[in-house]
Amino acid sequence: MLSRWCRLGLREALGSWLRVRGRSAEHVSFAVRRLAGVVLAIYLVVHIVDISTLLLGEHAYNTLLQVFASPLGLVFDIVLWALLVLHGALGLYSALVEAGLFLERRKLLLALAWAAALFFIAVGVVVILYVMG
């Protein structure tokens, strides 16, 4: 895999994740799950850094909390929730298929994973807006 990245170049390899034309719904779902996983991993690092602002004092931490309480922070929470749900639902789909379960009904299972993800994203958005908005 690493040799492929070196041969293609990192930019082209990452760009190939997002090409959807002519690809199956399973391939697109895998790319969405992979991208969501990368963004969630980056968020984890950012979250550790933002918690460490406590070491800089109460004023620095409270300033950061004001950013998270702003409308931009609200959008960030909604996007984060959507990525988390998509990564989880599509990951569950992949785990079931890799375990050999529901192979004859893969397309239906994938449609159910997307439907469940969209439902839970919508519920989460309503809750986030109600609690924080």
N, CA, C and O atoms as a printed pandas DataFrame, in Angstrom:
     atom_number atom_name residue_name chain_id  residue_number  x_coord  y_coord  z_coord
0              1         N          MET        A               1    0.826   -1.192    0.000
1              2        CA          MET        A               1    0.000    0.000    0.000
2              3         C          MET        A               1    0.867    1.251    0.000
3              4         O          MET        A               1    0.599    2.203   -0.733
4              5         N          LEU        A               2    1.914    1.243    0.831
5              6        CA          LEU        A               2    2.786    2.410    0.912
6              7         C          LEU        A               2    3.481    2.651   -0.415
7              8         O          LEU        A               2    3.674    3.798   -0.819
8              9         N          SER        A               3    3.859    1.571   -1.100
9             10        CA          SER        A               3    4.523    1.757   -2.393
10            11         C          SER        A               3    3.566    2.381   -3.410
11            12         O          SER        A               3    3.983    3.163   -4.265
12            13         N          ARG        A               4    2.293    2.033   -3.312
13            14        CA          ARG        A               4    1.304    2.638   -4.212
14            15         C          ARG        A               4    1.224    4.141   -3.959
15            16         O          ARG        A               4    1.155    4.926   -4.905
16            17         N          TRP        A               5    1.233    4.546   -2.689
17            18        CA          TRP        A               5    1.185    5.965   -2.345
18            19         C          TRP        A               5    2.416    6.680   -2.846
19            20         O          TRP        A               5    2.330    7.807   -3.334
20            21         N          CYS        A               6    3.563    6.034   -2.731
21            22        CA          CYS        A               6    4.800    6.662   -3.209
22            23         C          CYS        A               6    4.772    6.795   -4.725
23            24         O          CYS        A               6    5.220    7.802   -5.274
24            25         N          ARG        A               7    4.252    5.788   -5.392
25            26        CA          ARG        A               7    4.196    5.802   -6.845
26            27         C          ARG        A               7    3.200    6.847   -7.349
27            28         O          ARG        A               7    3.505    7.606   -8.270
28            29         N          LEU        A               8    2.033    6.885   -6.757
29            30        CA          LEU        A               8    0.997    7.821   -7.190
30            31         C          LEU        A               8    1.200    9.222   -6.628
31            32         O          LEU        A               8    0.782   10.212   -7.228
32            33         N          GLY        A               9    1.819    9.286   -5.518
33            34        CA          GLY        A               9    1.900   10.558   -4.819
34            35         C          GLY        A               9    0.766   10.637   -3.822
35            36         O          GLY        A               9   -0.340   10.166   -4.086
36            37         N          LEU        A              10    1.040   11.224   -2.696
37            38        CA          LEU        A              10    0.053   11.273   -1.620
38            39         C          LEU        A              10   -1.225   11.986   -2.051
39            40         O          LEU        A              10   -2.325   11.548   -1.714
40            41         N          ARG        A              11   -1.083   13.067   -2.783
41            42        CA          ARG        A              11   -2.265   13.838   -3.198
42            43         C          ARG        A              11   -3.177   13.022   -4.117
43            44         O          ARG        A              11   -4.397   13.033   -3.954
44            45         N          GLU        A              12   -2.590   12.325   -5.070
45            46        CA          GLU        A              12   -3.397   11.523   -5.991
46            47         C          GLU        A              12   -4.038   10.341   -5.270
47            48         O          GLU        A              12   -5.184    9.985   -5.543
48            49         N          ALA        A              13   -3.283    9.733   -4.340
49            50        CA          ALA        A              13   -3.826    8.593   -3.602
50            51         C          ALA        A              13   -5.015    9.018   -2.754
51            52         O          ALA        A              13   -6.047    8.347   -2.744
52            53         N          LEU        A              14   -4.873   10.132   -2.041
53            54        CA          LEU        A              14   -5.990   10.611   -1.233
54            55         C          LEU        A              14   -7.158   11.044   -2.108
55            56         O          LEU        A              14   -8.316   10.847   -1.741
56            57         N          GLY        A              15   -6.860   11.633   -3.265
57            58        CA          GLY        A              15   -7.915   12.028   -4.191
58            59         C          GLY        A              15   -8.682   10.837   -4.730
59            60         O          GLY        A              15   -9.872   10.943   -5.027
60            61         N          SER        A              16   -7.999    9.692   -4.859
61            62        CA          SER        A              16   -8.674    8.500   -5.369
62            63         C          SER        A              16   -9.720    7.987   -4.384
63            64         O          SER        A              16  -10.655    7.289   -4.780
64            65         N          TRP        A              17   -9.570    8.326   -3.105
65            66        CA          TRP        A              17  -10.582    7.921   -2.126
66            67         C          TRP        A              17  -11.917    8.575   -2.426
67            68         O          TRP        A              17  -12.970    8.004   -2.141
68            69         N          LEU        A              18  -11.881    9.767   -2.997
69            70        CA          LEU        A              18  -13.093   10.563   -3.135
70            71         C          LEU        A              18  -13.723   10.483   -4.514
71            72         O          LEU        A              18  -14.781   11.069   -4.742
72            73         N          ARG        A              19  -13.098    9.775   -5.431
73            74        CA          ARG        A              19  -13.700    9.618   -6.756
74            75         C          ARG        A              19  -14.874    8.661   -6.662
75            76         O          ARG        A              19  -14.720    7.525   -6.214
76            77         N          VAL        A              20  -16.048    9.115   -7.082
77            78        CA          VAL        A              20  -17.242    8.284   -6.950
78            79         C          VAL        A              20  -17.828    7.867   -8.295
79            80         O          VAL        A              20  -18.635    6.939   -8.355
80            81         N          ARG        A              21  -17.440    8.527   -9.352
81            82        CA          ARG        A              21  -18.017    8.207  -10.656
82            83         C          ARG        A              21  -17.651    6.774  -11.055
83            84         O          ARG        A              21  -16.479    6.397  -11.060
84            85         N          GLY        A              22  -18.662    5.997  -11.384
85            86        CA          GLY        A              22  -18.444    4.633  -11.835
86            87         C          GLY        A              22  -18.152    3.649  -10.712
87            88         O          GLY        A              22  -17.788    2.504  -10.980
88            89         N          ARG        A              23  -18.302    4.063   -9.485
89            90        CA          ARG        A              23  -18.007    3.177   -8.361
90            91         C          ARG        A              23  -19.316    2.744   -7.700
91            92         O          ARG        A              23  -20.332    3.435   -7.776
92            93         N          SER        A              24  -19.259    1.592   -7.056
93            94        CA          SER        A              24  -20.455    1.046   -6.418
94            95         C          SER        A              24  -20.786    1.811   -5.136
95            96         O          SER        A              24  -19.964    2.551   -4.594
96            97         N          ALA        A              25  -22.008    1.606   -4.679
97            98        CA          ALA        A              25  -22.429    2.238   -3.424
98            99         C          ALA        A              25  -21.571    1.745   -2.268
99           100         O          ALA        A              25  -21.295    2.500   -1.335
100          101         N          GLU        A              26  -21.145    0.487   -2.319
101          102        CA          GLU        A              26  -20.273   -0.043   -1.265
102          103         C          GLU        A              26  -18.933    0.677   -1.253
103          104         O          GLU        A              26  -18.397    0.987   -0.189
104          105         N          HIS        A              27  -18.398    0.939   -2.428
105          106        CA          HIS        A              27  -17.114    1.634   -2.505
106          107         C          HIS        A              27  -17.241    3.063   -1.978
107          108         O          HIS        A              27  -16.383    3.532   -1.231
108          109         N          VAL        A              28  -18.291    3.739   -2.362
109          110        CA          VAL        A              28  -18.518    5.109   -1.892
110          111         C          VAL        A              28  -18.708    5.107   -0.375
111          112         O          VAL        A              28  -18.179    5.977    0.317
112          113         N          SER        A              29  -19.455    4.140    0.139
113          114        CA          SER        A              29  -19.673    4.047    1.584
114          115         C          SER        A              29  -18.363    3.797    2.320
115          116         O          SER        A              29  -18.126    4.364    3.386
116          117         N          PHE        A              30  -17.514    2.949    1.750
117          118        CA          PHE        A              30  -16.207    2.693    2.355
118          119         C          PHE        A              30  -15.377    3.971    2.388
119          120         O          PHE        A              30  -14.712    4.258    3.383
120          121         N          ALA        A              31  -15.416    4.735    1.302
121          122        CA          ALA        A              31  -14.661    5.991    1.248
122          123         C          ALA        A              31  -15.194    6.989    2.278
123          124         O          ALA        A              31  -14.414    7.685    2.929
124          125         N          VAL        A              32  -16.514    7.061    2.427
125          126        CA          VAL        A              32  -17.116    7.962    3.419
126          127         C          VAL        A              32  -16.687    7.538    4.819
127          128         O          VAL        A              32  -16.324    8.376    5.644
128          129         N          ARG        A              33  -16.731    6.225    5.084
129          130        CA          ARG        A              33  -16.326    5.737    6.405
130          131         C          ARG        A              33  -14.855    6.028    6.682
131          132         O          ARG        A              33  -14.491    6.429    7.788
132          133         N          ARG        A              34  -14.024    5.825    5.683
133          134        CA          ARG        A              34  -12.589    6.080    5.836
134          135         C          ARG        A              34  -12.326    7.559    6.093
135          136         O          ARG        A              34  -11.560    7.908    6.990
136          137         N          LEU        A              35  -12.954    8.419    5.317
137          138        CA          LEU        A              35  -12.776    9.861    5.491
138          139         C          LEU        A              35  -13.286   10.309    6.865
139          140         O          LEU        A              35  -12.641   11.114    7.538
140          141         N          ALA        A              36  -14.438    9.787    7.274
141          142        CA          ALA        A              36  -14.972   10.119    8.599
142          143         C          ALA        A              36  -14.009    9.666    9.691
143          144         O          ALA        A              36  -13.811   10.376   10.677
144          145         N          GLY        A              37  -13.418    8.504    9.525
145          146        CA          GLY        A              37  -12.459    8.008   10.507
146          147         C          GLY        A              37  -11.232    8.889   10.617
147          148         O          GLY        A              37  -10.737    9.140   11.716
148          149         N          VAL        A              38  -10.739    9.357    9.484
149          150        CA          VAL        A              38   -9.572   10.246    9.491
150          151         C          VAL        A              38   -9.914   11.554   10.201
151          152         O          VAL        A              38   -9.144   12.035   11.032
152          153         N          VAL        A              39  -11.066   12.125    9.872
153          154        CA          VAL        A              39  -11.472   13.390   10.506
154          155         C          VAL        A              39  -11.682   13.194   12.008
155          156         O          VAL        A              39  -11.308   14.060   12.799
156          157         N          LEU        A              40  -12.275   12.071   12.408
157          158        CA          LEU        A              40  -12.478   11.810   13.833
158          159         C          LEU        A              40  -11.150   11.632   14.562
159          160         O          LEU        A              40  -11.010   12.064   15.707
160          161         N          ALA        A              41  -10.177   11.003   13.914
161          162        CA          ALA        A              41   -8.853   10.855   14.529
162          163         C          ALA        A              41   -8.184   12.215   14.707
163          164         O          ALA        A              41   -7.562   12.478   15.735
164          165         N          ILE        A              42   -8.317   13.075   13.701
165          166        CA          ILE        A              42   -7.764   14.432   13.816
166          167         C          ILE        A              42   -8.472   15.181   14.942
167          168         O          ILE        A              42   -7.834   15.894   15.717
168          169         N          TYR        A              43   -9.794   15.016   15.029
169          170        CA          TYR        A              43  -10.545   15.672   16.101
170          171         C          TYR        A              43  -10.055   15.207   17.475
171          172         O          TYR        A              43   -9.961   16.008   18.405
172          173         N          LEU        A              44   -9.748   13.928   17.601
173          174        CA          LEU        A              44   -9.281   13.418   18.885
174          175         C          LEU        A              44   -8.016   14.143   19.334
175          176         O          LEU        A              44   -7.882   14.498   20.505
176          177         N          VAL        A              45   -7.094   14.360   18.405
177          178        CA          VAL        A              45   -5.868   15.096   18.729
178          179         C          VAL        A              45   -6.207   16.536   19.115
179          180         O          VAL        A              45   -5.689   17.059   20.102
180          181         N          VAL        A              46   -7.076   17.170   18.336
181          182        CA          VAL        A              46   -7.477   18.553   18.635
182          183         C          VAL        A              46   -8.153   18.626   20.006
183          184         O          VAL        A              46   -7.931   19.571   20.764
184          185         N          HIS        A              47   -8.969   17.637   20.315
185          186        CA          HIS        A              47   -9.664   17.619   21.601
186          187         C          HIS        A              47   -8.669   17.505   22.761
187          188         O          HIS        A              47   -8.822   18.176   23.782
188          189         N          ILE        A              48   -7.675   16.676   22.603
189          190        CA          ILE        A              48   -6.646   16.556   23.647
190          191         C          ILE        A              48   -5.920   17.884   23.820
191          192         O          ILE        A              48   -5.623   18.296   24.942
192          193         N          VAL        A              49   -5.637   18.546   22.710
193          194        CA          VAL        A              49   -4.969   19.853   22.788
194          195         C          VAL        A              49   -5.877   20.875   23.459
195          196         O          VAL        A              49   -5.420   21.644   24.304
196          197         N          ASP        A              50   -7.168   20.893   23.092
197          198        CA          ASP        A              50   -8.040   21.913   23.694
198          199         C          ASP        A              50   -8.258   21.667   25.181
199          200         O          ASP        A              50   -8.400   22.623   25.944
200          201         N          ILE        A              51   -8.287   20.427   25.605
201          202        CA          ILE        A              51   -8.389   20.150   27.040
202          203         C          ILE        A              51   -7.125   20.610   27.758
203          204         O          ILE        A              51   -7.180   21.058   28.903
204          205         N          SER        A              52   -5.996   20.497   27.082
205          206        CA          SER        A              52   -4.736   20.895   27.725
206          207         C          SER        A              52   -4.641   22.407   27.930
207          208         O          SER        A              52   -3.728   22.876   28.610
208          209         N          THR        A              53   -5.567   23.180   27.354
209          210        CA          THR        A              53   -5.550   24.623   27.628
210          211         C          THR        A              53   -5.846   24.908   29.100
211          212         O          THR        A              53   -5.604   26.014   29.583
212          213         N          LEU        A              54   -6.364   23.919   29.804
213          214        CA          LEU        A              54   -6.536   24.074   31.253
214          215         C          LEU        A              54   -5.197   24.354   31.928
215          216         O          LEU        A              54   -5.136   25.049   32.942
216          217         N          LEU        A              55   -4.133   23.812   31.360
217          218        CA          LEU        A              55   -2.799   24.048   31.922
218          219         C          LEU        A              55   -2.367   25.501   31.763
219          220         O          LEU        A              55   -1.505   25.982   32.498
220          221         N          LEU        A              56   -2.972   26.201   30.793
221          222        CA          LEU        A              56   -2.620   27.600   30.554
222          223         C          LEU        A              56   -3.391   28.557   31.458
223          224         O          LEU        A              56   -3.118   29.757   31.492
224          225         N          GLY        A              57   -4.338   28.017   32.175
225          226        CA          GLY        A              57   -5.093   28.855   33.099
226          227         C          GLY        A              57   -6.570   28.896   32.766
227          228         O          GLY        A              57   -7.002   28.508   31.680
228          229         N          GLU        A              58   -7.317   29.373   33.722
229          230        CA          GLU        A              58   -8.769   29.421   33.589
230          231         C          GLU        A              58   -9.215   30.365   32.476
231          232         O          GLU        A              58  -10.179   30.076   31.767
232          233         N          HIS        A              59   -8.524   31.482   32.319
233          234        CA          HIS        A              59   -8.901   32.456   31.290
234          235         C          HIS        A              59   -8.770   31.854   29.886
235          236         O          HIS        A              59   -9.665   32.022   29.057
236          237         N          ALA        A              60   -7.674   31.163   29.616
237          238        CA          ALA        A              60   -7.466   30.547   28.296
238          239         C          ALA        A              60   -8.530   29.494   28.026
239          240         O          ALA        A              60   -9.061   29.410   26.919
240          241         N          TYR        A              61   -8.838   28.697   29.028
241          242        CA          TYR        A              61   -9.840   27.651   28.865
242          243         C          TYR        A              61  -11.228   28.250   28.634
243          244         O          TYR        A              61  -11.967   27.780   27.768
244          245         N          ASN        A              62  -11.585   29.274   29.394
245          246        CA          ASN        A              62  -12.895   29.918   29.225
246          247         C          ASN        A              62  -13.020   30.588   27.864
247          248         O          ASN        A              62  -14.099   30.594   27.271
248          249         N          THR        A              63  -11.923   31.153   27.366
249          250        CA          THR        A              63  -11.933   31.749   26.025
250          251         C          THR        A              63  -12.223   30.685   24.978
251          252         O          THR        A              63  -12.996   30.916   24.048
252          253         N          LEU        A              64  -11.601   29.519   25.130
253          254        CA          LEU        A              64  -11.837   28.417   24.202
254          255         C          LEU        A              64  -13.279   27.926   24.298
255          256         O          LEU        A              64  -13.892   27.606   23.280
256          257         N          LEU        A              65  -13.815   27.863   25.492
257          258        CA          LEU        A              65  -15.207   27.438   25.659
258          259         C          LEU        A              65  -16.175   28.394   24.974
259          260         O          LEU        A              65  -17.210   27.964   24.465
260          261         N          GLN        A              66  -15.853   29.679   24.955
261          262        CA          GLN        A              66  -16.701   30.650   24.262
262          263         C          GLN        A              66  -16.734   30.369   22.764
263          264         O          GLN        A              66  -17.765   30.553   22.118
264          265         N          VAL        A              67  -15.609   29.924   22.212
265          266        CA          VAL        A              67  -15.572   29.562   20.788
266          267         C          VAL        A              67  -16.486   28.371   20.543
267          268         O          VAL        A              67  -17.240   28.359   19.570
268          269         N          PHE        A              68  -16.428   27.367   21.415
269          270        CA          PHE        A              68  -17.261   26.179   21.237
270          271         C          PHE        A              68  -18.739   26.474   21.467
271          272         O          PHE        A              68  -19.595   25.761   20.943
272          273         N          ALA        A              69  -19.053   27.505   22.234
273          274        CA          ALA        A              69  -20.444   27.876   22.488
274          275         C          ALA        A              69  -21.005   28.800   21.410
275          276         O          ALA        A              69  -22.189   29.134   21.444
276          277         N          SER        A              70  -20.183   29.213   20.466
277          278        CA          SER        A              70  -20.616   30.113   19.396
278          279         C          SER        A              70  -21.364   29.332   18.314
279          280         O          SER        A              70  -21.375   28.102   18.336
280          281         N          PRO        A              71  -21.988   30.037   17.367
281          282        CA          PRO        A              71  -22.639   29.353   16.245
282          283         C          PRO        A              71  -21.671   28.469   15.448
283          284         O          PRO        A              71  -22.061   27.408   14.960
284          285         N          LEU        A              72  -20.429   28.894   15.318
285          286        CA          LEU        A              72  -19.431   28.062   14.634
286          287         C          LEU        A              72  -19.204   26.761   15.400
287          288         O          LEU        A              72  -19.060   25.697   14.799
288          289         N          GLY        A              73  -19.175   26.851   16.714
289          290        CA          GLY        A              73  -19.032   25.652   17.539
290          291         C          GLY        A              73  -20.219   24.720   17.392
291          292         O          GLY        A              73  -20.066   23.499   17.417
292          293         N          LEU        A              74  -21.405   25.297   17.236
293          294        CA          LEU        A              74  -22.616   24.507   17.031
294          295         C          LEU        A              74  -22.543   23.738   15.713
295          296         O          LEU        A              74  -22.882   22.556   15.658
296          297         N          VAL        A              75  -22.104   24.406   14.667
297          298        CA          VAL        A              75  -21.930   23.743   13.365
298          299         C          VAL        A              75  -20.889   22.633   13.489
299          300         O          VAL        A              75  -21.073   21.536   12.962
300          301         N          PHE        A              76  -19.806   22.925   14.184
301          302        CA          PHE        A              76  -18.753   21.936   14.388
302          303         C          PHE        A              76  -19.305   20.705   15.112
303          304         O          PHE        A              76  -18.990   19.579   14.728
304          305         N          ASP        A              77  -20.119   20.899   16.145
305          306        CA          ASP        A              77  -20.716   19.778   16.874
306          307         C          ASP        A              77  -21.625   18.944   15.975
307          308         O          ASP        A              77  -21.621   17.716   16.052
308          309         N          ILE        A              78  -22.396   19.606   15.129
309          310        CA          ILE        A              78  -23.301   18.890   14.224
310          311         C          ILE        A              78  -22.508   18.064   13.218
311          312         O          ILE        A              78  -22.836   16.903   12.972
312          313         N          VAL        A              79  -21.474   18.653   12.640
313          314        CA          VAL        A              79  -20.639   17.919   11.676
314          315         C          VAL        A              79  -19.957   16.744   12.368
315          316         O          VAL        A              79  -19.897   15.646   11.814
316          317         N          LEU        A              80  -19.450   16.966   13.556
317          318        CA          LEU        A              80  -18.791   15.903   14.312
318          319         C          LEU        A              80  -19.765   14.764   14.603
319          320         O          LEU        A              80  -19.411   13.594   14.458
320          321         N          TRP        A              81  -20.978   15.096   15.009
321          322        CA          TRP        A              81  -21.998   14.084   15.266
322          323         C          TRP        A              81  -22.296   13.292   13.988
323          324         O          TRP        A              81  -22.371   12.064   14.025
324          325         N          ALA        A              82  -22.463   13.985   12.868
325          326        CA          ALA        A              82  -22.765   13.308   11.605
326          327         C          ALA        A              82  -21.639   12.352   11.221
327          328         O          ALA        A              82  -21.900   11.225   10.798
328          329         N          LEU        A              83  -20.397   12.790   11.363
329          330        CA          LEU        A              83  -19.259   11.927   11.032
330          331         C          LEU        A              83  -19.203   10.712   11.948
331          332         O          LEU        A              83  -18.921    9.602   11.495
332          333         N          LEU        A              84  -19.468   10.916   13.217
333          334        CA          LEU        A              84  -19.448    9.815   14.176
334          335         C          LEU        A              84  -20.511    8.772   13.834
335          336         O          LEU        A              84  -20.237    7.572   13.844
336          337         N          VAL        A              85  -21.711    9.230   13.536
337          338        CA          VAL        A              85  -22.801    8.308   13.214
338          339         C          VAL        A              85  -22.521    7.581   11.901
339          340         O          VAL        A              85  -22.713    6.368   11.813
340          341         N          LEU        A              86  -22.072    8.309   10.885
341          342        CA          LEU        A              86  -21.752    7.661    9.611
342          343         C          LEU        A              86  -20.659    6.618    9.780
343          344         O          LEU        A              86  -20.773    5.505    9.267
344          345         N          HIS        A              87  -19.608    6.973   10.496
345          346        CA          HIS        A              87  -18.501    6.039   10.704
346          347         C          HIS        A              87  -18.993    4.784   11.437
347          348         O          HIS        A              87  -18.603    3.668   11.096
348          349         N          GLY        A              88  -19.839    4.974   12.433
349          350        CA          GLY        A              88  -20.354    3.838   13.186
350          351         C          GLY        A              88  -21.292    2.957   12.377
351          352         O          GLY        A              88  -21.149    1.734   12.378
352          353         N          ALA        A              89  -22.242    3.560   11.693
353          354        CA          ALA        A              89  -23.222    2.778   10.927
354          355         C          ALA        A              89  -22.561    2.030    9.774
355          356         O          ALA        A              89  -22.842    0.853    9.548
356          357         N          LEU        A              90  -21.689    2.712    9.053
357          358        CA          LEU        A              90  -21.022    2.057    7.928
358          359         C          LEU        A              90  -19.980    1.053    8.413
359          360         O          LEU        A              90  -19.710    0.061    7.737
360          361         N          GLY        A              91  -19.396    1.307    9.577
361          362        CA          GLY        A              91  -18.478    0.336   10.170
362          363         C          GLY        A              91  -19.206   -0.929   10.592
363          364         O          GLY        A              91  -18.691   -2.031   10.407
364          365         N          LEU        A              92  -20.394   -0.782   11.156
365          366        CA          LEU        A              92  -21.206   -1.942   11.521
366          367         C          LEU        A              92  -21.581   -2.741   10.277
367          368         O          LEU        A              92  -21.531   -3.971   10.289
368          369         N          TYR        A              93  -21.955   -2.050    9.209
369          370        CA          TYR        A              93  -22.239   -2.725    7.940
370          371         C          TYR        A              93  -21.025   -3.536    7.485
371          372         O          TYR        A              93  -21.153   -4.708    7.131
372          373         N          SER        A              94  -19.856   -2.909    7.497
373          374        CA          SER        A              94  -18.638   -3.597    7.054
374          375         C          SER        A              94  -18.326   -4.801    7.931
375          376         O          SER        A              94  -17.927   -5.851    7.427
376          377         N          ALA        A              95  -18.505   -4.656    9.239
377          378        CA          ALA        A              95  -18.226   -5.766   10.155
378          379         C          ALA        A              95  -19.153   -6.944    9.886
379          380         O          ALA        A              95  -18.713   -8.094    9.896
380          381         N          LEU        A              96  -20.426   -6.669    9.648
381          382        CA          LEU        A              96  -21.375   -7.748    9.365
382          383         C          LEU        A              96  -21.042   -8.454    8.057
383          384         O          LEU        A              96  -21.090   -9.682    7.981
384          385         N          VAL        A              97  -20.708   -7.690    7.041
385          386        CA          VAL        A              97  -20.377   -8.283    5.744
386          387         C          VAL        A              97  -19.069   -9.066    5.836
387          388         O          VAL        A              97  -18.971  -10.170    5.300
388          389         N          GLU        A              98  -18.072   -8.507    6.505
389          390        CA          GLU        A              98  -16.786   -9.201    6.654
390          391         C          GLU        A              98  -16.928  -10.486    7.463
391          392         O          GLU        A              98  -16.168  -11.433    7.263
392          393         N          ALA        A              99  -17.898  -10.522    8.374
393          394        CA          ALA        A              99  -18.147  -11.730    9.161
394          395         C          ALA        A              99  -18.922  -12.771    8.359
395          396         O          ALA        A              99  -19.149  -13.883    8.838
396          397         N          GLY        A             100  -19.327  -12.417    7.148
397          398        CA          GLY        A             100  -20.049  -13.348    6.293
398          399         C          GLY        A             100  -21.544  -13.358    6.525
399          400         O          GLY        A             100  -22.245  -14.236    6.022
400          401         N          LEU        A             101  -22.034  -12.405    7.273
401          402        CA          LEU        A             101  -23.465  -12.344    7.561
402          403         C          LEU        A             101  -24.185  -11.490    6.519
403          404         O          LEU        A             101  -23.666  -10.467    6.072
404          405         N          PHE        A             102  -25.351  -11.912    6.150
405          406        CA          PHE        A             102  -26.225  -11.160    5.241
406          407         C          PHE        A             102  -25.576  -10.893    3.880
407          408         O          PHE        A             102  -25.869   -9.879    3.247
408          409         N          LEU        A             103  -24.701  -11.788    3.428
409          410        CA          LEU        A             103  -24.018  -11.556    2.151
410          411         C          LEU        A             103  -24.996  -11.491    0.985
411          412         O          LEU        A             103  -24.793  -10.728    0.041
412          413         N          GLU        A             104  -26.052  -12.289    1.052
413          414        CA          GLU        A             104  -27.019  -12.291   -0.041
414          415         C          GLU        A             104  -27.899  -11.044   -0.021
415          416         O          GLU        A             104  -28.590  -10.761   -1.000
416          417         N          ARG        A             105  -27.883  -10.313    1.058
417          418        CA          ARG        A             105  -28.691   -9.093    1.178
418          419         C          ARG        A             105  -27.827   -7.872    1.493
419          420         O          ARG        A             105  -28.229   -6.979    2.238
420          421         N          ARG        A             106  -26.639   -7.861    0.907
421          422        CA          ARG        A             106  -25.702   -6.758    1.175
422          423         C          ARG        A             106  -26.270   -5.403    0.788
423          424         O          ARG        A             106  -26.114   -4.432    1.529
424          425         N          LYS        A             107  -26.923   -5.325   -0.357
425          426        CA          LYS        A             107  -27.448   -4.032   -0.810
426          427         C          LYS        A             107  -28.530   -3.517    0.134
427          428         O          LYS        A             107  -28.572   -2.327    0.446
428          429         N          LEU        A             108  -29.392   -4.403    0.581
429          430        CA          LEU        A             108  -30.426   -4.012    1.539
430          431         C          LEU        A             108  -29.793   -3.580    2.860
431          432         O          LEU        A             108  -30.204   -2.585    3.455
432          433         N          LEU        A             109  -28.800   -4.327    3.309
433          434        CA          LEU        A             109  -28.114   -3.987    4.558
434          435         C          LEU        A             109  -27.429   -2.625    4.456
435          436         O          LEU        A             109  -27.455   -1.839    5.403
436          437         N          LEU        A             110  -26.819   -2.352    3.305
437          438        CA          LEU        A             110  -26.171   -1.053    3.115
438          439         C          LEU        A             110  -27.207    0.072    3.113
439          440         O          LEU        A             110  -26.981    1.131    3.699
440          441         N          ALA        A             111  -28.337   -0.160    2.455
441          442        CA          ALA        A             111  -29.405    0.850    2.449
442          443         C          ALA        A             111  -29.932    1.084    3.868
443          444         O          ALA        A             111  -30.217    2.221    4.245
444          445         N          LEU        A             112  -30.059    0.017    4.648
445          446        CA          LEU        A             112  -30.505    0.162    6.038
446          447         C          LEU        A             112  -29.473    0.914    6.877
447          448         O          LEU        A             112  -29.835    1.717    7.737
448          449         N          ALA        A             113  -28.192    0.656    6.628
449          450        CA          ALA        A             113  -27.134    1.370    7.363
450          451         C          ALA        A             113  -27.206    2.863    7.075
451          452         O          ALA        A             113  -27.110    3.682    7.989
452          453         N          TRP        A             114  -27.376    3.218    5.799
453          454        CA          TRP        A             114  -27.488    4.639    5.441
454          455         C          TRP        A             114  -28.758    5.259    6.026
455          456         O          TRP        A             114  -28.729    6.383    6.528
456          457         N          ALA        A             115  -29.877    4.522    5.958
457          458        CA          ALA        A             115  -31.138    5.045    6.501
458          459         C          ALA        A             115  -31.026    5.258    8.012
459          460         O          ALA        A             115  -31.468    6.282    8.533
460          461         N          ALA        A             116  -30.438    4.292    8.708
461          462        CA          ALA        A             116  -30.258    4.433   10.157
462          463         C          ALA        A             116  -29.338    5.606   10.467
463          464         O          ALA        A             116  -29.593    6.375   11.394
464          465         N          ALA        A             117  -28.268    5.740    9.689
465          466        CA          ALA        A             117  -27.331    6.852    9.908
466          467         C          ALA        A             117  -28.042    8.186    9.721
467          468         O          ALA        A             117  -27.901    9.083   10.552
468          469         N          LEU        A             118  -28.795    8.323    8.650
469          470        CA          LEU        A             118  -29.499    9.582    8.399
470          471         C          LEU        A             118  -30.528    9.873    9.488
471          472         O          LEU        A             118  -30.700   11.021    9.898
472          473         N          PHE        A             119  -31.213    8.824    9.955
473          474        CA          PHE        A             119  -32.184    9.007   11.038
474          475         C          PHE        A             119  -31.494    9.508   12.305
475          476         O          PHE        A             119  -31.933   10.485   12.913
476          477         N          PHE        A             120  -30.413    8.836   12.698
477          478        CA          PHE        A             120  -29.728    9.224   13.937
478          479         C          PHE        A             120  -29.014   10.565   13.804
479          480         O          PHE        A             120  -28.866   11.291   14.786
480          481         N          ILE        A             121  -28.578   10.890   12.609
481          482        CA          ILE        A             121  -28.007   12.229   12.395
482          483         C          ILE        A             121  -29.093   13.279   12.612
483          484         O          ILE        A             121  -28.870   14.280   13.293
484          485         N          ALA        A             122  -30.269   13.046   12.029
485          486        CA          ALA        A             122  -31.370   14.010   12.180
486          487         C          ALA        A             122  -31.775   14.158   13.643
487          488         O          ALA        A             122  -31.979   15.276   14.117
488          489         N          VAL        A             123  -31.891   13.051   14.355
489          490        CA          VAL        A             123  -32.241   13.109   15.778
490          491         C          VAL        A             123  -31.162   13.868   16.543
491          492         O          VAL        A             123  -31.470   14.704   17.392
492          493         N          GLY        A             124  -29.906   13.578   16.244
493          494        CA          GLY        A             124  -28.805   14.256   16.916
494          495         C          GLY        A             124  -28.785   15.746   16.652
495          496         O          GLY        A             124  -28.502   16.535   17.554
496          497         N          VAL        A             125  -29.081   16.140   15.426
497          498        CA          VAL        A             125  -29.110   17.568   15.087
498          499         C          VAL        A             125  -30.202   18.271   15.889
499          500         O          VAL        A             125  -29.988   19.365   16.410
500          501         N          VAL        A             126  -31.368   17.644   15.984
501          502        CA          VAL        A             126  -32.457   18.242   16.765
502          503         C          VAL        A             126  -32.036   18.385   18.226
503          504         O          VAL        A             126  -32.264   19.429   18.836
504          505         N          VAL        A             127  -31.432   17.356   18.784
505          506        CA          VAL        A             127  -30.999   17.404   20.187
506          507         C          VAL        A             127  -29.925   18.473   20.383
507          508         O          VAL        A             127  -29.992   19.253   21.333
508          509         N          ILE        A             128  -28.942   18.512   19.492
509          510        CA          ILE        A             128  -27.869   19.512   19.605
510          511         C          ILE        A             128  -28.447   20.923   19.530
511          512         O          ILE        A             128  -28.077   21.789   20.323
512          513         N          LEU        A             129  -29.346   21.154   18.587
513          514        CA          LEU        A             129  -29.941   22.484   18.462
514          515         C          LEU        A             129  -30.802   22.835   19.671
515          516         O          LEU        A             129  -30.831   23.986   20.108
516          517         N          TYR        A             130  -31.500   21.838   20.209
517          518        CA          TYR        A             130  -32.352   22.090   21.376
518          519         C          TYR        A             130  -31.508   22.377   22.619
519          520         O          TYR        A             130  -31.806   23.303   23.375
520          521         N          VAL        A             131  -30.466   21.590   22.827
521          522        CA          VAL        A             131  -29.652   21.723   24.036
522          523         C          VAL        A             131  -28.722   22.923   23.958
523          524         O          VAL        A             131  -28.572   23.661   24.933
524          525         N          MET        A             132  -28.092   23.123   22.794
525          526        CA          MET        A             132  -27.061   24.149   22.696
526          527         C          MET        A             132  -27.513   25.397   21.960
527          528         O          MET        A             132  -26.898   26.455   22.090
528          529         N          GLY        A             133  -28.580   25.281   21.191
529          530        CA          GLY        A             133  -29.009   26.400   20.373
530          531         C          GLY        A             133  -29.923   27.286   21.051
531          532         O          GLY        A             133  -30.366   28.278   20.471
